[in-house]
Amino acid sequence: MPHPLLRSMLAAAPAAVMFVLSGSAIGAGQRSFVSTSGVDNAACSLATPCRSFASAITATDPGGEVIVLDSGGYGPVTITQAISIVAPSGVYAGVSVLSGDGVTVTTAAAGDRVTLSGLTINNHGSTGSGIVFNGVGSLLVTHTIAAGFGAIVTSHGLWFHPTGSSRLRVENSEFRANFLGVDAEPQGASTVANVALDHVIVAASTAFGIFIQNGSVASVHGVVVVGGASAGLATNSLAGTTPSVSIDASELSGNGYGVWTGGDAGIEQVSIQNSNLSNNSVAGIRADDGSTIRVAYSAVTQNVTGLVANGTGKIISMGNNWVQGNTTNGAPTSTLGGT
């Protein structure tokens, strides 16, 4: 005869199974699935996956997940709620953009969080952008590629254009051959965008690789920006705004300018440390009116001009940089500390 404890466990088993099944049913809307063999339906479950991201989102509760089961194309999508779209490692989740934008986020609440993970967004004739954020809340983009959005001046790999103070984090992602690679442009003078770019590659941009505007506070770490026709990283500001950028352990080379700031209505602050700015066709660093660039432990070399300060623009060296080997080295407006 079974031990009394075992008999008790066996007696409780059916109720436990019913509880688990009931819990699974209640939580079904928290996770939806897409597959190339799927058909768009109301459930988008693991057993009956949907074919498109758009349908899967409608079947998912706010804050839930859309999971990609196999490699294929899943179409452009507009996101109006907190959600994660996740393609696991080894699964190709494509978004081919024939017109308009690839992924549009228009969330309405400050607490809304959207994650895009493992997507490949390619332009196929659109004059739009890869990813556009026009809402409020936070956006995380990871292990994602957006390429080929270079048709016109409003084409972006990623356009972060929040209507209220919001957050953007981009990590382990790539933006290629776009007019603007990553553009943080909060709307209005009072809107703040907290931006973090970590181990991101931005290549072959028609204008700027990274564009930090208005009330943006940006951290740029471990980033490679190459082939930006106008500049690797540039800033722009409305009156009353003070965009701030910290660049660390990054490569801004082979662009027009490596870093180009100022000349606008606001006051722009940029720090560069432990970075390389080389082989830029115009200058390594340029500071125009209303901007201050502080540089420490960085190499500015093999550019046509190393350092350029115009008008009231300032380049302040910490005294520990290597500004050599340029056609014209130029000079900082002042040097502080260091050796």
C-alpha positions as CSV (number, residue, x, y, z in Angstrom):
1,M,0.0,0.0,0.0
2,P,1.4,3.4,-0.8
3,H,2.8,5.6,1.9
4,P,0.2,7.9,3.5
5,L,2.0,10.9,2.1
6,L,2.1,9.4,-1.4
7,R,-1.6,8.6,-1.2
8,S,-2.3,12.2,-0.3
9,M,-0.2,13.5,-3.2
10,L,-2.0,11.1,-5.6
11,A,-5.4,12.3,-4.4
12,A,-4.4,15.9,-4.9
13,A,-3.0,15.3,-8.4
14,P,-6.2,15.7,-10.5
15,A,-7.0,19.0,-8.8
16,A,-3.4,20.2,-9.4
17,V,-3.7,19.3,-13.1
18,M,-7.0,21.2,-13.4
19,F,-5.4,24.2,-11.7
20,V,-2.4,24.2,-14.1
21,L,-4.7,23.9,-17.1
22,S,-6.9,26.6,-15.8
23,G,-3.9,28.9,-15.2
24,S,-2.6,28.2,-18.7
25,A,-5.9,29.1,-20.2
26,I,-6.1,32.4,-18.3
27,G,-2.6,33.4,-19.3
28,A,-2.9,32.4,-23.0
29,G,-3.2,36.0,-24.1
30,Q,0.2,36.9,-22.6
31,R,2.0,35.0,-25.4
32,S,1.3,34.6,-29.1
33,F,3.1,32.9,-31.9
34,V,3.8,33.4,-35.6
35,S,5.0,30.9,-38.2
36,T,5.5,30.8,-41.9
37,S,3.0,27.9,-41.9
38,G,0.5,29.8,-39.7
39,V,-2.8,31.4,-40.6
40,D,-4.0,34.6,-39.1
41,N,-6.6,33.7,-36.5
42,A,-8.1,34.9,-33.1
43,A,-5.9,32.7,-30.9
44,C,-2.3,32.8,-32.5
45,S,-1.5,30.0,-30.1
46,L,1.5,27.6,-30.2
47,A,-0.9,25.0,-31.8
48,T,-2.4,27.5,-34.3
49,P,0.1,30.2,-34.9
50,C,-0.6,33.3,-36.9
51,R,1.1,34.3,-40.1
52,S,1.8,38.0,-39.4
53,F,3.0,40.2,-36.5
54,A,-0.1,42.5,-37.0
55,S,-2.5,39.7,-36.2
56,A,-0.5,38.2,-33.4
57,I,-0.4,41.6,-31.6
58,T,-4.2,41.8,-31.6
59,A,-4.3,38.4,-29.9
60,T,-1.8,39.4,-27.2
61,D,-2.5,41.2,-23.9
62,P,-0.6,44.4,-23.2
63,G,2.8,43.6,-21.8
64,G,2.8,40.2,-23.5
65,E,5.0,38.6,-26.1
66,V,4.9,37.6,-29.8
67,I,7.3,34.8,-30.4
68,V,8.7,33.9,-33.9
69,L,8.7,30.1,-34.4
70,D,10.6,29.8,-37.7
71,S,12.5,31.8,-40.3
72,G,10.5,33.9,-42.8
73,G,9.0,37.3,-43.4
74,Y,6.2,38.6,-41.1
75,G,5.3,42.0,-42.5
76,P,5.3,45.6,-41.3
77,V,3.4,46.3,-38.1
78,T,2.0,49.2,-36.0
79,I,2.3,48.8,-32.2
80,T,-0.1,50.6,-30.0
81,Q,0.5,48.8,-26.7
82,A,3.3,47.5,-24.5
83,I,4.6,44.3,-26.1
84,S,7.7,42.3,-27.0
85,I,8.3,40.9,-30.5
86,V,11.0,38.2,-30.1
87,A,12.8,36.1,-32.7
88,P,15.1,33.6,-30.9
89,S,18.7,33.2,-31.9
90,G,19.0,31.3,-35.2
91,V,15.5,32.4,-36.4
92,Y,15.4,35.0,-39.2
93,A,12.4,37.3,-38.6
94,G,12.1,39.5,-41.7
95,V,10.1,42.7,-42.3
96,S,10.1,43.7,-45.9
97,V,9.0,47.3,-46.4
98,L,7.4,48.0,-49.8
99,S,5.8,51.3,-48.6
100,G,5.5,53.3,-45.4
101,D,7.4,52.3,-42.4
102,G,8.6,48.9,-41.1
103,V,7.7,49.0,-37.4
104,T,5.7,52.0,-36.1
105,V,5.3,52.4,-32.3
106,T,2.5,54.8,-31.1
107,T,2.1,53.8,-27.5
108,A,0.2,56.2,-25.3
109,A,1.2,55.6,-21.7
110,A,4.5,56.6,-20.0
111,G,4.8,53.1,-18.6
112,D,4.4,51.3,-21.9
113,R,7.4,49.2,-22.8
114,V,8.1,47.9,-26.3
115,T,10.9,45.4,-27.2
116,L,12.0,44.5,-30.7
117,S,14.5,41.6,-30.6
118,G,16.0,39.7,-33.5
119,L,14.3,41.5,-36.4
120,T,15.7,42.2,-39.9
121,I,14.0,45.2,-41.5
122,N,14.8,45.8,-45.1
123,N,13.6,48.4,-47.5
124,H,12.1,47.3,-50.8
125,G,11.1,50.5,-52.5
126,S,9.6,52.5,-49.6
127,T,10.4,56.2,-48.8
128,G,9.6,55.6,-45.2
129,S,11.8,54.4,-42.3
130,G,12.7,51.1,-40.6
131,I,11.6,51.8,-37.1
132,V,9.6,54.9,-36.0
133,F,8.6,55.7,-32.4
134,N,5.9,58.4,-32.3
135,G,4.5,57.6,-28.9
136,V,5.6,57.7,-25.2
137,G,7.1,55.1,-23.0
138,S,10.2,53.1,-23.7
139,L,11.7,51.2,-26.6
140,L,14.3,48.5,-26.5
141,V,15.9,47.4,-29.8
142,T,18.3,44.5,-29.6
143,H,19.9,42.1,-32.1
144,T,18.1,43.9,-34.9
145,I,19.1,45.2,-38.4
146,A,17.4,48.0,-40.3
147,A,18.9,48.6,-43.8
148,G,18.3,50.5,-47.0
149,F,16.1,53.4,-45.8
150,G,18.0,56.1,-47.7
151,A,15.5,57.3,-50.2
152,I,14.8,60.8,-48.9
153,V,15.7,63.1,-46.1
154,T,12.9,61.8,-43.9
155,S,14.1,58.2,-44.2
156,H,15.7,56.6,-41.1
157,G,17.0,53.3,-39.9
158,L,15.5,54.3,-36.5
159,W,13.6,57.5,-35.8
160,F,12.9,58.0,-32.1
161,H,10.4,60.9,-32.2
162,P,8.5,60.8,-28.9
163,T,5.6,63.1,-28.1
164,G,6.4,63.0,-24.4
165,S,9.5,62.2,-22.3
166,S,10.6,58.6,-23.2
167,R,13.5,56.2,-23.2
168,L,15.4,54.4,-26.0
169,R,17.9,51.6,-25.6
170,V,19.6,50.1,-28.7
171,E,22.1,47.2,-28.2
172,N,23.9,44.7,-30.4
173,S,22.1,46.1,-33.5
174,E,23.1,47.4,-37.0
175,F,21.8,50.2,-39.2
176,R,23.1,50.2,-42.8
177,A,22.6,52.4,-45.8
178,N,20.0,54.7,-44.4
179,F,19.7,58.4,-44.9
180,L,19.9,58.8,-41.1
181,G,21.0,55.8,-39.1
182,V,19.7,56.5,-35.6
183,D,17.9,59.8,-35.0
184,A,16.7,60.8,-31.5
185,E,14.4,63.8,-32.0
186,P,12.0,64.4,-29.1
187,Q,9.1,66.7,-30.1
188,G,9.0,70.1,-28.5
189,A,11.4,71.9,-26.2
190,S,10.1,70.3,-23.0
191,T,10.3,66.6,-24.1
192,V,13.3,64.6,-22.9
193,A,14.6,61.5,-24.6
194,N,17.0,59.3,-22.6
195,V,19.0,57.4,-25.1
196,A,21.5,54.6,-24.7
197,L,23.3,53.1,-27.7
198,D,25.5,50.1,-26.7
199,H,27.5,48.0,-29.2
200,V,25.7,49.3,-32.2
201,I,27.1,49.5,-35.8
202,V,26.0,52.4,-38.1
203,A,27.4,52.2,-41.6
204,A,27.0,54.0,-44.9
205,S,24.5,56.7,-43.9
206,T,23.7,59.3,-46.6
207,A,23.8,62.1,-44.0
208,F,24.4,61.4,-40.3
209,G,25.1,58.1,-38.7
210,I,23.7,59.1,-35.3
211,F,21.7,62.4,-34.9
212,I,21.1,63.6,-31.3
213,Q,18.6,66.4,-31.1
214,N,16.7,68.8,-28.8
215,G,16.1,67.4,-25.3
216,S,18.1,64.2,-25.7
217,V,20.5,62.9,-23.1
218,A,22.5,60.2,-24.9
219,S,25.1,57.6,-23.8
220,V,27.0,56.1,-26.8
221,H,29.2,53.2,-25.8
222,G,31.1,50.7,-27.9
223,V,29.6,52.1,-31.1
224,V,31.2,51.9,-34.6
225,V,30.0,54.6,-37.0
226,V,31.6,54.5,-40.4
227,G,30.8,55.9,-43.9
228,G,28.4,58.7,-42.8
229,A,28.6,61.1,-45.7
230,S,28.0,64.2,-43.5
231,A,29.1,63.1,-40.1
232,G,29.4,60.0,-37.9
233,L,27.6,61.7,-35.0
234,A,25.9,65.2,-35.1
235,T,23.8,67.2,-32.8
236,N,21.0,69.7,-33.4
237,S,18.9,71.8,-30.9
238,L,15.7,73.8,-30.7
239,A,15.8,77.0,-28.6
240,G,15.7,76.2,-25.0
241,T,17.0,72.7,-25.3
242,T,20.4,71.3,-24.3
243,P,21.2,68.0,-26.0
244,S,23.9,66.1,-24.1
245,V,26.0,63.2,-25.5
246,S,28.6,61.1,-23.8
247,I,30.7,59.0,-26.3
248,D,32.9,56.3,-24.8
249,A,35.0,53.5,-26.3
250,S,33.8,54.1,-29.8
251,E,35.0,54.4,-33.4
252,L,33.8,57.3,-35.6
253,S,35.9,57.0,-38.7
254,G,35.6,57.3,-42.4
255,N,32.8,59.8,-42.3
256,G,32.7,63.5,-43.4
257,Y,33.1,64.7,-39.8
258,G,33.7,62.3,-37.0
259,V,31.7,64.4,-34.6
260,W,29.9,67.7,-35.6
261,T,28.0,69.8,-33.1
262,G,26.4,73.2,-32.8
263,G,25.3,76.1,-34.9
264,D,21.7,75.8,-33.7
265,A,19.4,77.6,-31.3
266,G,20.2,75.6,-28.2
267,I,23.3,74.8,-26.2
268,E,24.9,71.4,-27.0
269,Q,27.3,69.5,-24.7
270,V,29.4,66.5,-25.9
271,S,32.1,64.5,-24.2
272,I,34.4,62.0,-26.0
273,Q,36.6,59.6,-24.1
274,N,38.6,56.5,-25.0
275,S,37.6,56.8,-28.7
276,N,39.1,56.9,-32.1
277,L,38.3,59.5,-34.8
278,S,40.3,58.8,-37.9
279,N,40.2,59.0,-41.7
280,N,37.3,61.5,-41.8
281,S,37.3,63.4,-45.0
282,V,36.6,66.9,-43.5
283,A,37.5,66.8,-39.8
284,G,37.7,64.6,-36.8
285,I,35.9,66.9,-34.5
286,R,34.0,70.2,-35.2
287,A,32.3,72.4,-32.7
288,D,30.1,75.3,-33.9
289,D,28.3,78.1,-32.1
290,G,26.6,77.1,-28.9
291,S,28.4,73.8,-28.4
292,T,31.1,72.5,-26.1
293,I,33.0,69.3,-26.8
294,R,35.3,67.8,-24.1
295,V,37.8,65.2,-25.2
296,A,39.9,62.8,-23.1
297,Y,42.1,59.8,-23.9
298,S,41.2,59.8,-27.5
299,A,43.0,59.6,-30.9
300,V,42.3,62.1,-33.6
301,T,44.4,61.1,-36.6
302,Q,44.6,60.8,-40.3
303,N,41.8,63.3,-40.9
304,V,42.0,66.2,-43.3
305,T,41.7,68.4,-40.3
306,G,41.9,67.2,-36.7
307,L,40.1,69.8,-34.6
308,V,37.8,72.7,-35.8
309,A,36.1,75.2,-33.5
310,N,34.0,77.9,-35.1
311,G,32.5,81.0,-33.6
312,T,31.6,80.4,-29.9
313,G,32.1,76.7,-30.3
314,K,34.6,75.1,-27.8
315,I,36.8,72.1,-27.9
316,I,38.3,71.5,-24.5
317,S,41.1,68.9,-24.3
318,M,41.9,67.2,-21.0
319,G,45.5,67.2,-22.2
320,N,45.8,63.5,-22.7
321,N,44.7,63.1,-26.3
322,W,46.7,62.2,-29.4
323,V,46.0,64.7,-32.2
324,Q,48.6,63.9,-34.7
325,G,49.0,62.7,-38.3
326,N,46.2,64.9,-39.8
327,T,46.8,67.0,-42.8
328,T,46.1,69.9,-40.5
329,N,46.0,69.0,-36.8
330,G,44.1,72.1,-35.6
331,A,44.0,72.9,-31.9
332,P,41.6,72.8,-28.9
333,T,40.3,76.1,-27.7
334,S,41.6,75.2,-24.2
335,T,43.5,72.5,-22.4
336,L,42.7,71.4,-18.9
337,G,44.6,69.0,-16.6
338,G,46.1,65.8,-17.8
339,T,49.7,65.4,-19.0
